[in-house]
Amino acid sequence: MLKAYGSSCKTGAELVNHTLRPRTIKTHLSYEMLPPKIHEKGAKMINVIRNPRDVCVSFLNHHVLTENYTGDLQTIAEIMLQDVGPIYAPFFTHILSYWNQRENPNLLIVHYEEMQKDVTGVIKRVAKFIGTEEYSDGQIAKLVEHTSVDKMRANPMVNVTGPIDKLKAAMKNEQKGTFINTGKTGGWKNKLTEETIERFKKWEEKWLKDTGLLFVYEV
């Protein structure tokens, strides 16, 4: 994957070590799997949570592009519901590893759906959390514009079209799609069967009991 990004680094750790500070590091690791120094140094962490039904649909698009997946959505749903995958899973074990640390002053939890309803508010929260300078209304308006799905899909700095194209070529993957998909909430309603939705509801209820965590399924 690093080669697909055009990096000469052999490992992700090496790439991080060569990144100038202040820096951002994106990871899919659970809280327990984070390097101890992240906690020792008091690094700021931002965790994004999305409802599992839309995550399931998103996984399909992701695996079609990066793994040349030719299976169906139901298979991915089954893997999630059985708490065995597909990646960086089980889903709730991963999500709750951060949620249970929500009182940590160095951790900010943001719901994916919040960014759809009030991206301006989220930008201000993140800015305050990381201790950056106060932005003007004009600067925030530009950030809102640049972080729209359409803008990001057209921006080669974030749409990873180059790396994805290299991966697809290496796998002889001719399936269609873009890494940045619709960015919308509620697509699961038109993708999952009624039976599967009911199973998701029971699964979610079991895991969310007494956690205080609530998901947003429609915006």
C-alpha positions as CSV (number, residue, x, y, z in Angstrom):
1,M,0.0,0.0,0.0
2,L,2.9,2.4,0.8
3,K,4.2,1.8,-2.7
4,A,0.8,2.7,-4.2
5,Y,1.1,6.0,-2.4
6,G,4.5,6.6,-3.9
7,S,6.3,6.4,-0.6
8,S,9.9,5.0,-0.3
9,C,9.2,4.0,3.3
10,K,8.9,0.3,3.9
11,T,6.6,0.4,6.9
12,G,3.9,2.7,8.3
13,A,6.0,3.3,11.4
14,E,8.9,4.5,9.2
15,L,6.6,6.8,7.3
16,V,5.3,8.3,10.5
17,N,8.8,8.9,11.8
18,H,9.6,10.8,8.6
19,T,6.5,13.0,8.9
20,L,7.2,16.6,10.1
21,R,5.5,17.8,13.3
22,P,2.9,18.9,14.0
23,R,1.4,16.0,12.2
24,T,-1.8,13.9,11.9
25,I,-1.8,10.2,11.9
26,K,-4.9,8.3,10.6
27,T,-5.4,4.8,12.1
28,H,-8.0,2.1,12.3
29,L,-6.5,0.6,15.4
30,S,-8.6,0.1,18.5
31,Y,-7.8,2.1,21.6
32,E,-6.0,-0.8,23.3
33,M,-3.8,-1.4,20.2
34,L,-2.5,2.2,20.1
35,P,1.2,2.6,20.8
36,P,1.8,3.4,24.6
37,K,3.7,6.6,23.7
38,I,0.5,8.1,22.4
39,H,-0.9,8.1,25.9
40,E,2.5,8.9,27.6
41,K,3.0,12.0,25.4
42,G,-0.6,13.2,25.7
43,A,-1.3,13.1,22.0
44,K,-4.7,14.4,21.0
45,M,-7.0,11.7,19.6
46,I,-10.1,12.2,17.5
47,N,-12.3,9.2,17.1
48,V,-15.1,9.1,14.4
49,I,-18.0,6.8,15.1
50,R,-20.6,5.9,12.4
51,N,-23.7,3.8,12.7
52,P,-23.0,0.1,11.9
53,R,-25.6,-0.2,9.2
54,D,-24.0,2.4,7.0
55,V,-20.6,1.1,7.9
56,C,-21.7,-2.3,6.5
57,V,-22.7,-0.6,3.2
58,S,-19.4,1.4,3.1
59,F,-17.4,-1.8,3.7
60,L,-18.8,-3.2,0.4
61,N,-17.6,-0.2,-1.6
62,H,-14.2,-0.3,0.2
63,H,-13.6,-4.0,-0.4
64,V,-14.7,-3.8,-4.1
65,L,-12.1,-1.2,-4.7
66,T,-9.2,-2.3,-2.5
67,E,-9.6,-6.1,-2.5
68,N,-11.4,-6.8,-5.8
69,Y,-14.3,-8.2,-3.7
70,T,-16.9,-9.9,-5.8
71,G,-19.2,-11.1,-3.1
72,D,-22.5,-9.5,-1.9
73,L,-23.5,-7.1,0.9
74,Q,-25.2,-9.9,2.8
75,T,-21.9,-11.7,3.3
76,I,-20.4,-8.6,4.8
77,A,-23.4,-8.1,7.0
78,E,-23.1,-11.7,8.2
79,I,-19.5,-11.3,9.2
80,M,-20.3,-8.1,11.1
81,L,-23.3,-9.7,12.9
82,Q,-21.2,-12.7,13.9
83,D,-18.6,-10.3,15.5
84,V,-15.7,-11.8,13.4
85,G,-14.9,-9.0,10.9
86,P,-14.5,-7.9,8.2
87,I,-11.5,-5.7,9.2
88,Y,-10.5,-3.9,12.4
89,A,-13.3,-5.8,14.0
90,P,-15.4,-7.0,15.8
91,F,-17.2,-3.7,15.2
92,F,-18.5,-3.1,18.7
93,T,-15.3,-4.2,20.4
94,H,-13.5,-1.6,18.4
95,I,-16.1,1.2,18.8
96,L,-16.5,0.7,22.5
97,S,-12.8,0.7,23.1
98,Y,-12.8,4.4,22.4
99,W,-16.3,5.2,23.8
100,N,-15.4,3.8,27.2
101,Q,-12.5,6.3,27.3
102,R,-14.7,9.3,26.4
103,E,-13.8,11.1,29.7
104,N,-10.2,11.2,28.6
105,P,-9.4,14.9,28.1
106,N,-7.1,14.0,25.2
107,L,-9.9,12.2,23.3
108,L,-12.6,13.8,21.2
109,I,-15.4,11.6,19.9
110,V,-17.2,12.8,16.8
111,H,-20.2,11.1,15.2
112,Y,-20.0,10.9,11.4
113,E,-23.6,12.0,11.2
114,E,-22.8,15.2,13.2
115,M,-20.6,16.3,10.3
116,Q,-23.5,16.0,8.0
117,K,-25.9,18.0,10.2
118,D,-23.5,20.7,11.5
119,V,-20.0,20.5,9.9
120,T,-19.4,24.1,11.0
121,G,-20.0,23.2,14.7
122,V,-17.7,20.1,14.4
123,I,-14.9,22.2,12.8
124,K,-15.1,24.6,15.8
125,R,-15.1,21.8,18.3
126,V,-12.1,20.2,16.7
127,A,-10.2,23.5,16.5
128,K,-10.8,24.1,20.2
129,F,-9.9,20.6,21.1
130,I,-6.5,20.7,19.4
131,G,-5.8,24.2,20.7
132,T,-5.5,25.9,17.4
133,E,-6.0,29.6,16.8
134,E,-9.6,30.9,16.4
135,Y,-10.8,30.9,12.8
136,S,-12.8,33.7,11.2
137,D,-16.2,33.0,9.8
138,G,-14.7,33.3,6.3
139,Q,-12.0,30.7,7.0
140,I,-14.6,28.3,8.4
141,A,-16.7,28.8,5.4
142,K,-13.8,27.8,3.2
143,L,-13.2,24.7,5.3
144,V,-16.8,23.8,5.0
145,E,-16.6,24.2,1.2
146,H,-13.4,22.2,0.9
147,T,-14.6,19.3,3.1
148,S,-17.8,18.8,1.1
149,V,-18.1,15.3,-0.5
150,D,-18.0,16.8,-4.0
151,K,-14.9,18.8,-3.3
152,M,-13.1,16.0,-1.7
153,R,-14.0,13.5,-4.4
154,A,-12.4,16.0,-7.0
155,N,-9.4,16.7,-4.8
156,P,-6.4,14.4,-5.7
157,M,-4.8,15.3,-2.3
158,V,-7.6,13.4,-0.5
159,N,-9.5,11.2,-3.0
160,V,-6.6,8.6,-3.2
161,T,-7.5,8.0,-6.8
162,G,-3.8,7.5,-7.7
163,P,-3.1,4.8,-5.1
164,I,-6.5,3.1,-5.7
165,D,-5.8,3.0,-9.5
166,K,-2.4,1.4,-8.8
167,L,-4.0,-1.2,-6.5
168,K,-6.7,-2.0,-9.0
169,A,-4.2,-2.4,-11.8
170,A,-2.0,-4.7,-9.7
171,M,-5.1,-6.9,-8.9
172,K,-6.5,-6.5,-12.5
173,N,-9.6,-5.1,-10.8
174,E,-12.0,-3.7,-13.4
175,Q,-14.9,-3.0,-10.9
176,K,-16.3,0.5,-10.9
177,G,-16.4,2.9,-8.0
178,T,-14.7,5.8,-6.1
179,F,-13.0,5.7,-2.7
180,I,-15.0,8.6,-1.5
181,N,-18.5,7.4,-2.0
182,T,-21.8,9.2,-1.3
183,G,-21.0,10.4,2.2
184,K,-24.6,10.2,3.1
185,T,-26.4,8.6,6.0
186,G,-29.3,6.2,5.6
187,G,-28.2,4.3,2.5
188,W,-28.6,1.0,4.5
189,K,-32.4,1.4,4.2
190,N,-32.2,0.7,0.4
191,K,-29.4,-1.9,0.6
192,L,-30.1,-4.2,3.5
193,T,-33.1,-6.6,3.6
194,E,-35.8,-6.2,6.2
195,E,-34.7,-9.4,7.9
196,T,-31.1,-8.2,8.1
197,I,-32.2,-4.8,9.4
198,E,-34.1,-6.6,12.2
199,R,-31.0,-8.6,13.0
200,F,-28.9,-5.4,13.1
201,K,-31.4,-3.9,15.6
202,K,-31.1,-6.8,18.0
203,W,-27.3,-7.0,17.6
204,E,-27.0,-3.2,18.3
205,E,-29.4,-3.4,21.3
206,K,-27.3,-6.2,22.8
207,W,-24.0,-4.4,22.5
208,L,-25.3,-0.9,23.4
209,K,-27.0,-1.9,26.6
210,D,-25.9,0.3,29.5
211,T,-23.2,2.0,27.4
212,G,-24.9,5.4,26.9
213,L,-23.9,5.3,23.2
214,L,-26.6,6.1,20.7
215,F,-26.3,6.0,16.9
216,V,-27.9,8.2,14.3
217,Y,-29.4,6.3,11.4
218,E,-30.9,9.1,9.3
219,V,-30.0,12.7,8.7
